[in-house]
């Protein structure tokens, strides 16, 4: 393939560079939208159940250079439309949960929202990668509302336990240090550590269930309101003087 004339290459580079800032902005806003959704779910769950299934959340947007390098590796046509279609991990959030069952619960809560379109789900917890990696991956699309109207943005969501996150972080550091050529004894040690992390997850979940039983995540409806008992009695007296209060019928109260 013959090299492009320098002037044409310059025009191509200049045009792409001019369009990239807005392109990147859309993905940053997409991450912000997802973080807002997760924050709302987190607060709602704490309020309703006195329990928080989400330990912490991180996010990232690939750098323009990182995106273009991946375009070259994939052999993708270097237009913004094609990049949107083919590079699905430009924007991402990672949700770390306390227990295994929480990972699936959080995934259901996110993917069941009406404005989120699920493009792909990969369950690396039930089907780990050969190196021992475990996590839930969901590629989702959600609208970002800009001045010119909604723009669909793809975001990768990773959900894993604390133990799985610790293992993945260590594995990444080791592979980065050895530039992918990890000595065999370390590969075996990582596989052993992945098995230990799985055992820890199951053991901790068993301990939690043993302590909390069937009441896990089910706090009293009036807990944490800051209202004293006398106030509830006064409210109840008011309620009894009406047949219906907030949709609740108090038959024969008068």
Residue frames relative to the residue before (quaternion, step in Angstrom):
aa qw qx qy qz dx dy dz
X 1.0000 0.0000 0.0000 0.0000 0.00 0.00 0.00
X 0.3980 -0.7347 0.4988 0.2304 3.55 -0.77 1.03
X 0.5366 -0.6336 0.4567 0.3194 3.55 -1.13 0.74
X 0.5119 -0.6378 0.4781 0.3202 3.55 -1.08 0.72
X 0.5678 -0.5814 0.4490 0.3715 3.60 -1.06 0.68
X 0.6153 -0.5967 0.3628 0.3656 3.60 -0.93 0.82
X 0.6764 0.4988 -0.3221 0.4359 3.62 0.88 -0.84
X 0.6480 0.5033 -0.3209 0.4731 3.60 1.05 -0.71
X 0.6303 0.5262 -0.3303 0.4655 3.56 1.03 -0.76
X 0.6466 0.5251 -0.3181 0.4527 3.57 0.99 -0.81
X 0.6415 0.5138 -0.3176 0.4729 3.57 1.00 -0.84
X 0.6424 0.5250 -0.3115 0.4634 3.58 0.97 -0.90
X 0.6831 0.4879 -0.2843 0.4632 3.58 0.86 -0.99
X 0.6586 0.5163 -0.3091 0.4518 3.57 0.96 -0.88
X 0.6578 0.5144 -0.3087 0.4553 3.59 0.96 -0.88
X 0.6734 0.4904 -0.2947 0.4681 3.56 0.91 -0.94
X 0.6508 0.5208 -0.3156 0.4534 3.57 0.99 -0.82
X 0.6513 0.5207 -0.3165 0.4523 3.58 1.03 -0.73
X 0.7157 0.4543 -0.2534 0.4660 3.58 1.05 -0.75
X 0.5565 0.6616 -0.3817 0.3270 3.58 1.14 -0.54
X 0.6311 0.5526 -0.3746 0.3950 3.68 0.83 -0.76
X 0.6752 0.4639 -0.3034 0.4866 3.61 0.89 -0.85
X 0.6054 0.5623 -0.3352 0.4527 3.56 1.06 -0.82
X 0.6868 0.4698 -0.2765 0.4807 3.58 0.88 -0.95
X 0.6074 0.5692 -0.3468 0.4321 3.58 1.05 -0.75
X 0.6273 0.5447 -0.3359 0.4439 3.58 0.97 -0.83
X 0.6875 0.4720 -0.2858 0.4721 3.59 0.95 -0.83
X 0.6092 0.5314 -0.3557 0.4690 3.59 1.07 -0.63
X 0.6571 0.4905 -0.3046 0.4846 3.57 1.01 -0.82
X 0.6047 0.5578 -0.3506 0.4477 3.59 1.09 -0.69
X 0.6423 0.5038 -0.3087 0.4882 3.57 1.01 -0.83
X 0.6374 0.5297 -0.3273 0.4539 3.59 0.96 -0.86
X 0.6424 0.5237 -0.3206 0.4585 3.59 0.99 -0.84
X 0.6744 0.4901 -0.2963 0.4659 3.58 0.92 -0.90
X 0.6412 0.5224 -0.3263 0.4576 3.58 0.99 -0.80
X 0.6262 0.5283 -0.3295 0.4693 3.57 1.07 -0.76
X 0.6487 0.5182 -0.3156 0.4593 3.58 0.93 -0.89
X 0.6730 0.4878 -0.2985 0.4691 3.58 0.89 -0.92
X 0.6364 0.5351 -0.3258 0.4501 3.59 0.99 -0.81
X 0.6504 0.5075 -0.3114 0.4717 3.58 0.99 -0.85
X 0.6505 0.5087 -0.3157 0.4672 3.59 0.92 -0.88
X 0.6425 0.5394 -0.3116 0.4462 3.55 0.99 -0.88
X 0.6921 0.4750 -0.2747 0.4690 3.57 0.85 -1.00
X 0.6386 0.5273 -0.3262 0.4559 3.57 1.00 -0.84
X 0.6671 0.5101 -0.3074 0.4475 3.57 0.91 -0.91
X 0.6353 0.5164 -0.3263 0.4725 3.58 1.01 -0.79
X 0.6735 0.5143 -0.2920 0.4433 3.56 0.93 -0.94
X 0.7471 0.4213 -0.2255 0.4620 3.58 0.87 -0.97
X 0.8263 0.2621 -0.0860 0.4910 3.56 0.93 -0.89
X 0.3611 -0.7404 0.4896 0.2860 3.61 1.26 -0.07
X 0.6533 0.4608 -0.3025 0.5189 3.57 1.09 0.74
X 0.1826 -0.7911 0.5774 0.0861 3.56 -0.98 0.83
X 0.2392 -0.8079 0.5209 0.1369 3.62 -0.36 1.17
X 0.6909 0.4597 -0.2572 0.4952 3.60 1.27 -0.38
X 0.2983 -0.7729 0.5369 0.1595 3.58 -0.60 1.13
X 0.7634 -0.2396 0.1536 0.5799 3.58 0.85 -0.91
X 0.2570 -0.7546 0.5928 0.1148 3.53 -1.33 0.46
X 0.0485 -0.7716 0.6337 0.0275 3.55 -1.03 0.85
X 0.1273 -0.7935 0.5917 0.0639 3.57 -1.22 0.40
X 0.0124 0.7896 -0.6134 -0.0135 3.52 -1.28 0.31
X 0.1561 -0.7241 0.6593 0.1290 3.54 -1.34 0.44
X 0.4958 -0.6686 0.4630 0.3047 3.57 -0.79 1.00
X 0.5039 -0.6250 0.4990 0.3264 3.55 -1.16 0.61
X 0.6398 -0.5194 0.3814 0.4188 3.62 -1.15 0.44
X 0.6439 0.5215 -0.3219 0.4580 3.57 0.99 -0.82
X 0.6531 0.5199 -0.3098 0.4551 3.57 0.98 -0.87
X 0.6323 0.5291 -0.3242 0.4637 3.57 1.04 -0.79
X 0.7035 0.4727 -0.2755 0.4536 3.58 0.80 -1.02
X 0.6114 0.5359 -0.3505 0.4649 3.59 1.10 -0.64
X 0.6624 0.4881 -0.3063 0.4787 3.58 1.03 -0.77
X 0.5761 0.5698 -0.3695 0.4549 3.59 1.12 -0.64
X 0.6642 0.4960 -0.2959 0.4747 3.58 0.96 -0.91
X 0.6631 0.5073 -0.3140 0.4522 3.61 0.90 -0.91
X 0.7098 0.4478 -0.2539 0.4808 3.58 1.01 -0.82
X 0.3717 -0.7210 0.5005 0.3026 3.58 1.17 -0.44
X 0.3150 0.7762 -0.4812 0.2583 3.56 1.20 0.62
X 0.5300 -0.5948 0.4864 0.3587 3.59 -1.09 0.67
X 0.3714 -0.7853 0.4553 0.1949 3.64 -0.61 1.11
X 0.4006 0.6379 -0.5564 0.3507 3.56 0.54 1.23
X 0.6189 -0.5810 0.3673 0.3800 3.58 -1.07 0.63
X 0.6262 0.5420 -0.3413 0.4445 3.60 1.02 -0.74
X 0.6882 0.4675 -0.2815 0.4781 3.58 0.94 -0.88
X 0.6100 0.5384 -0.3519 0.4627 3.57 1.08 -0.67
X 0.6234 0.5420 -0.3340 0.4539 3.59 0.99 -0.83
X 0.7001 0.4842 -0.2723 0.4486 3.58 0.92 -0.92
X 0.8065 0.3742 -0.1390 0.4362 3.55 0.86 -1.01
X 0.7244 0.3367 -0.2272 0.5570 3.59 1.13 -0.48
X 0.0565 -0.8654 0.4976 -0.0164 3.56 -0.08 1.30
X 0.6799 0.4675 -0.3056 0.4752 3.61 1.22 0.08
X 0.2450 0.7768 -0.5405 0.2108 3.60 1.09 0.64
X 0.7752 0.1681 -0.0834 0.6032 3.57 0.96 -0.91
X 0.0894 0.8180 -0.5627 0.0787 3.56 -0.93 0.82
X 0.1085 -0.7463 0.6477 0.1087 3.51 -1.27 0.50
X 0.1930 -0.7639 0.6063 0.1076 3.54 -1.16 0.66
X 0.1346 -0.7888 0.5990 0.0295 3.54 -0.77 1.12
X 0.1474 -0.7880 0.5946 0.0607 3.55 -0.75 1.09
X 0.1602 -0.8151 0.5555 0.0362 3.55 -0.68 1.16
X 0.6184 -0.5638 0.4060 0.3672 3.53 -1.29 0.37
X 0.8341 0.0715 0.0344 0.5458 3.56 0.77 -1.08
X 0.6998 -0.4851 0.3334 0.4048 3.54 -1.30 0.42
X 0.6788 0.4982 -0.3081 0.4428 3.59 0.82 -0.96
X 0.6012 0.5717 -0.3563 0.4298 3.59 1.16 -0.60
X 0.6048 0.5747 -0.3683 0.4102 3.60 1.02 -0.73
X 0.6980 0.4554 -0.2742 0.4798 3.58 0.91 -0.89
X 0.6200 0.5395 -0.3441 0.4541 3.58 1.07 -0.71
X 0.6649 0.4920 -0.3012 0.4744 3.58 0.91 -0.90
X 0.6207 0.5377 -0.3416 0.4571 3.60 0.99 -0.79
X 0.6629 0.5026 -0.3052 0.4635 3.60 0.92 -0.88
X 0.6554 0.5230 -0.3190 0.4418 3.57 0.93 -0.87
X 0.6831 0.4801 -0.2871 0.4696 3.58 0.99 -0.82
X 0.7509 0.4333 -0.2367 0.4387 3.58 0.71 -1.06
X 0.6297 0.5426 -0.3454 0.4355 3.61 1.20 -0.28
X 0.4943 0.6558 -0.4409 0.3623 3.62 1.22 -0.09
X 0.5500 -0.6940 0.3649 0.2874 3.55 -0.83 1.09
X 0.7194 0.4324 -0.2660 0.4741 3.62 1.08 -0.57
X 0.6061 0.5165 -0.3656 0.4818 3.59 1.27 0.21
X 0.1637 -0.7790 0.6008 0.0737 3.55 -0.81 1.05
X 0.2932 -0.7696 0.5454 0.1557 3.56 -0.64 1.14
X 0.2113 -0.7946 0.5613 0.0946 3.56 -0.71 1.10
X 0.7938 -0.1179 0.1177 0.5849 3.56 1.02 -0.80
X 0.0678 -0.7645 0.6388 0.0537 3.55 -1.15 0.68
X 0.0636 -0.7767 0.6264 0.0189 3.55 -0.93 0.96
X 0.1889 -0.7929 0.5744 0.0755 3.55 -0.68 1.14
X 0.0539 -0.8155 0.5760 -0.0167 3.55 -0.12 1.34
X 0.5049 0.6020 -0.4517 0.4227 3.59 1.25 0.26
X 0.7173 0.3892 -0.2339 0.5285 3.57 0.89 -0.94
X 0.7797 0.1765 -0.0894 0.5941 3.57 1.14 -0.66
X 0.1368 -0.8386 0.5228 0.0686 3.61 0.32 1.24
X 0.5506 -0.5667 0.4865 0.3728 3.54 -1.27 0.41
X 0.6829 -0.5112 0.3203 0.4120 3.62 -1.14 0.48
X 0.6890 0.4814 -0.2943 0.4549 3.61 1.07 -0.65
X 0.6392 -0.5476 0.3246 0.4314 3.60 1.27 -0.03
X 0.4385 0.7181 -0.4449 0.3069 3.58 1.27 -0.11
X 0.0150 -0.7959 0.6046 -0.0266 3.56 -0.95 0.98
X 0.3084 0.7128 -0.5836 0.2368 3.53 -0.95 0.95
X 0.3672 -0.6604 0.5871 0.2905 3.55 -1.31 0.24
X 0.0971 -0.7863 0.6090 0.0363 3.57 -0.91 0.96
X 0.0100 0.7804 -0.6249 0.0200 3.56 -0.89 0.93
X 0.1814 -0.7399 0.6384 0.1097 3.55 -0.93 0.97
X 0.0288 0.8220 -0.5635 0.0771 3.55 -0.48 1.21
X 0.2492 -0.7386 0.6071 0.1543 3.53 -1.29 0.46
X 0.0366 0.7977 -0.6000 0.0485 3.57 -0.89 0.92
X 0.5102 -0.6626 0.4496 0.3138 3.61 -1.10 0.57
X 0.1528 -0.7310 0.6572 0.1016 3.53 -1.14 0.79
X 0.2674 -0.8062 0.5119 0.1280 3.56 -0.57 1.16
X 0.0454 -0.7964 0.6018 -0.0392 3.52 -0.52 1.30
X 0.7361 -0.4336 0.2795 0.4382 3.57 -1.27 0.13
X 0.7166 0.4302 -0.2456 0.4911 3.59 1.13 -0.64
X 0.7157 -0.3952 0.2518 0.5179 3.57 1.29 0.07
X 0.6897 -0.4890 0.3335 0.4171 3.59 -1.29 0.10
X 0.1410 -0.7615 0.6295 0.0624 3.53 -1.13 0.82
X 0.3503 -0.7391 0.5268 0.2315 3.64 -0.70 0.99
X 0.0576 -0.7999 0.5972 -0.0142 3.56 -0.83 1.04
X 0.3156 -0.7483 0.5580 0.1704 3.56 -0.95 0.92
X 0.0309 -0.7874 0.6154 -0.0200 3.54 -0.93 0.99
X 0.3021 -0.7276 0.5858 0.1901 3.55 -1.02 0.81
X 0.1275 -0.7854 0.6041 0.0445 3.57 -0.85 1.02
X 0.0839 -0.7742 0.6268 0.0267 3.55 -0.82 1.06
X 0.0446 -0.7921 0.6086 -0.0138 3.56 -0.88 0.99
X 0.1528 0.7943 -0.5688 0.1487 3.57 -0.73 1.06
X 0.5558 -0.5844 0.4650 0.3651 3.56 -1.30 0.21
X 0.6870 -0.4563 0.3571 0.4386 3.56 -1.33 0.17
X 0.6664 0.5023 -0.3041 0.4595 3.59 0.91 -0.91
X 0.6552 0.5054 -0.3069 0.4702 3.59 0.97 -0.85
X 0.6478 0.5187 -0.3138 0.4613 3.57 1.02 -0.79
X 0.6369 0.5230 -0.3213 0.4664 3.58 0.99 -0.84
X 0.6566 0.5058 -0.3092 0.4663 3.58 0.94 -0.90
X 0.6740 0.5046 -0.3004 0.4483 3.60 0.86 -0.96
X 0.6362 0.5266 -0.3258 0.4602 3.58 1.03 -0.77
X 0.6636 0.4937 -0.2991 0.4759 3.58 0.95 -0.87
X 0.6445 0.5281 -0.3199 0.4509 3.58 0.94 -0.88
X 0.6478 0.5236 -0.3157 0.4544 3.57 0.98 -0.87
X 0.6629 0.5073 -0.3080 0.4565 3.59 0.94 -0.89
X 0.6545 0.5112 -0.3156 0.4591 3.59 0.98 -0.81
X 0.6836 0.4750 -0.2929 0.4705 3.59 0.88 -0.90
X 0.6242 0.5270 -0.3414 0.4649 3.58 1.09 -0.65
X 0.6520 0.5271 -0.3111 0.4475 3.58 0.95 -0.88
X 0.7724 0.3357 -0.1703 0.5115 3.57 0.93 -0.93
X 0.4030 -0.7472 0.4460 0.2834 3.59 1.34 0.22
X 0.7548 -0.4073 0.1991 0.4741 3.56 0.95 0.93
X 0.6717 0.4629 -0.2933 0.4986 3.60 1.21 -0.40
X 0.0357 0.8418 -0.5343 0.0686 3.56 0.52 1.22
X 0.5101 -0.6453 0.4678 0.3233 3.62 -0.90 0.88
X 0.6220 -0.5998 0.3641 0.3476 3.55 -1.05 0.83
X 0.6536 0.5219 -0.3399 0.4301 3.61 0.92 -0.77
X 0.6431 0.4986 -0.3265 0.4809 3.59 1.14 -0.59
X 0.5938 0.5530 -0.3568 0.4630 3.58 1.09 -0.68
X 0.6728 0.4858 -0.2910 0.4762 3.58 0.94 -0.89
X 0.6391 0.5229 -0.3240 0.4616 3.57 1.04 -0.77
X 0.6317 0.5232 -0.3267 0.4696 3.58 1.05 -0.74
X 0.6398 0.5169 -0.3248 0.4668 3.57 0.99 -0.81
X 0.6462 0.5100 -0.3089 0.4764 3.56 1.03 -0.81
X 0.6490 0.5155 -0.3103 0.4656 3.58 1.03 -0.82
X 0.6154 0.5429 -0.3430 0.4571 3.59 1.08 -0.72
X 0.6455 0.5096 -0.3111 0.4763 3.57 1.03 -0.81
X 0.6476 0.5133 -0.3117 0.4691 3.57 1.03 -0.82
X 0.6324 0.5295 -0.3264 0.4616 3.59 1.04 -0.78
X 0.6368 0.5195 -0.3251 0.4679 3.58 1.02 -0.79
X 0.6476 0.5126 -0.3131 0.4689 3.56 0.97 -0.86
X 0.6446 0.5235 -0.3183 0.4573 3.59 0.97 -0.85
X 0.6327 0.5374 -0.3309 0.4488 3.60 0.94 -0.88
X 0.6960 0.4730 -0.2767 0.4640 3.57 0.83 -0.99
X 0.6558 0.5201 -0.3115 0.4499 3.57 0.99 -0.85
X 0.6731 0.4936 -0.2953 0.4648 3.60 0.91 -0.91
X 0.6420 0.5117 -0.3239 0.4702 3.59 1.02 -0.78
X 0.6280 0.5282 -0.3282 0.4679 3.58 1.04 -0.77
X 0.6495 0.5141 -0.3139 0.4640 3.59 0.96 -0.86
X 0.6533 0.5172 -0.3151 0.4544 3.57 0.94 -0.90
X 0.6711 0.4951 -0.2949 0.4664 3.58 0.91 -0.93
X 0.6393 0.5318 -0.3275 0.4486 3.58 1.04 -0.76
X 0.6767 0.4866 -0.2865 0.4724 3.58 1.03 -0.79
X 0.7968 0.3343 -0.1471 0.4814 3.58 0.82 -1.06
X 0.2517 -0.8034 0.5078 0.1824 3.60 1.15 -0.47
X 0.8194 -0.2346 0.1886 0.4879 3.54 -1.14 -0.73
X 0.6476 0.5410 -0.3208 0.4301 3.58 1.21 -0.36
X 0.3713 0.7418 -0.4889 0.2699 3.60 1.24 0.09
X 0.8391 0.1504 -0.1318 0.5058 3.52 -0.82 1.03
X 0.6596 0.4698 -0.3230 0.4898 3.61 1.20 0.28
X 0.0493 -0.8216 0.5676 -0.0183 3.55 0.12 1.30
X 0.6294 -0.5258 0.3961 0.4129 3.59 -1.22 0.34
X 0.5764 -0.6413 0.3850 0.3290 3.55 -0.98 0.87
X 0.7359 0.3957 -0.2370 0.4956 3.59 1.09 -0.60
X 0.4362 0.7145 -0.4584 0.2986 3.59 1.25 0.00
X 0.8320 0.2517 -0.1753 0.4623 3.50 -1.12 0.72
X 0.4957 0.6710 -0.4381 0.3349 3.62 1.21 0.15
X 0.3997 -0.7224 0.4762 0.3027 3.55 1.15 -0.55
X 0.5321 0.6164 -0.4125 0.4083 3.63 1.27 0.08
X 0.3569 -0.7314 0.5301 0.2382 3.58 -0.97 0.78
X 0.7095 -0.4884 0.3058 0.4056 3.54 -1.29 0.33
X 0.6272 0.5495 -0.3456 0.4304 3.60 1.01 -0.77
X 0.6348 0.5270 -0.3342 0.4556 3.58 1.01 -0.76
X 0.6482 0.5080 -0.3234 0.4660 3.60 0.99 -0.79
X 0.6305 0.5327 -0.3350 0.4544 3.59 1.06 -0.73
X 0.6537 0.5070 -0.3086 0.4695 3.58 1.01 -0.81
X 0.6404 0.5148 -0.3203 0.4715 3.55 1.01 -0.80
X 0.6472 0.5221 -0.3176 0.4556 3.56 1.02 -0.84
X 0.6235 0.5376 -0.3382 0.4560 3.59 1.02 -0.77
X 0.6443 0.5071 -0.3141 0.4786 3.57 1.03 -0.82
X 0.6603 0.5216 -0.3103 0.4424 3.56 0.95 -0.88
X 0.6610 0.5289 -0.3130 0.4305 3.58 0.96 -0.83
X 0.6445 0.5267 -0.3212 0.4517 3.60 1.18 -0.43
X 0.7006 0.3733 -0.2554 0.5518 3.57 1.30 0.08
X 0.5265 -0.6359 0.4594 0.3278 3.54 -1.10 0.68
X 0.8074 0.0862 -0.0105 0.5836 3.56 1.01 -0.80
X 0.0188 0.7756 -0.6299 0.0347 3.55 -0.91 0.95
X 0.8413 -0.0777 0.0071 0.5350 3.56 -0.66 1.16
X 0.7387 -0.4317 0.2308 0.4632 3.56 0.97 0.91
X 0.6284 0.5173 -0.3459 0.4667 3.60 1.26 -0.07
X 0.2570 -0.7879 0.5435 0.1333 3.59 -0.71 1.06
X 0.1443 -0.7696 0.6185 0.0667 3.54 -0.89 1.01
X 0.1580 -0.8418 0.5109 0.0738 3.54 0.24 1.25
X 0.8476 0.1450 -0.1265 0.4946 3.57 -1.03 0.87
X 0.3909 0.7489 -0.4693 0.2571 3.58 1.14 0.47
X 0.7284 0.3831 -0.2477 0.5112 3.55 1.20 -0.34
